[in-house]
Amino acid sequence: MAVELDRERPSVRFSLTPKVILLDTNALIWVEQGNPRARKLTAGHKRVYISPASVLELQFLLEAGRLRLRAAGVSEVIERGPWLLDDLPAAEWFEGALDLVWTRDPFDRLLAAHALLRGWRLASADTALLEHLPDRLRLEI
């Protein structure tokens, strides 16, 4: 899979004013499928990223028959989307997920930990996920 990774970021710590959006898996699907709820996510000059956790979750959903994509597969979705795949240090990311005991969903834990580590707003419609993030890191869609 030829995927563009963003290796330019020197640190995983966040800035005080997040200007970057991290899509959760549903937001990624909505953008890929052209859902009107997701239009604002890619409009303008925002930097939009996806998490490796969402890539894996997409594959699981396809394998379980719970998702159909317009693209030929997950690799094509990742390659042609209006986003970058973030490449953050796994050890620090997973360690951050250990403390998120409010959910048993491993993908929600990883996505929340990703947003917290980077200090990016997480675009999601999942109220349970959003309510556990600081206000400045939430982007409800």
LINDAHU-V212188 format. One record per residue. N is the residue number from 1. PSI is psi as a letter, one per 40 degrees, with the letter a starting at -180 (999 if undefined). Layout:
n = <N	N>
psi = <PSI	PSI>
//
This chain:
n = <1	2	3	4	5	6	7	8	9	10	11	12	13	14	15	16	17	18	19	20	21	22	23	24	25	26	27	28	29	30	31	32	33	34	35	36	37	38	39	40	41	42	43	44	45	46	47	48	49	50	51	52	53	54	55	56	57	58	59	60	61	62	63	64	65	66	67	68	69	70	71	72	73	74	75	76	77	78	79	80	81	82	83	84	85	86	87	88	89	90	91	92	93	94	95	96	97	98	99	100	101	102	103	104	105	106	107	108	109	110	111	112	113	114	115	116	117	118	119	120	121	122	123	124	125	126	127	128	129	130	131	132	133	134	135	136	137	138	139	140	141>
psi = <h	h	h	h	i	g	e	d	h	d	i	e	i	i	i	d	g	h	e	i	h	h	h	i	d	d	d	d	d	d	d	d	e	f	h	d	d	e	d	e	d	e	i	a	f	i	h	h	i	i	i	d	d	d	d	d	d	d	d	d	d	d	d	e	e	e	h	h	i	d	i	d	a	d	d	d	d	d	d	e	i	f	i	i	h	i	g	i	h	d	d	d	d	d	d	d	d	d	e	g	e	e	i	e	h	d	d	d	d	d	d	d	d	d	d	d	d	d	f	i	h	h	h	i	e	h	d	d	d	d	e	e	i	i	d	e	e	h	g	h	999>
//
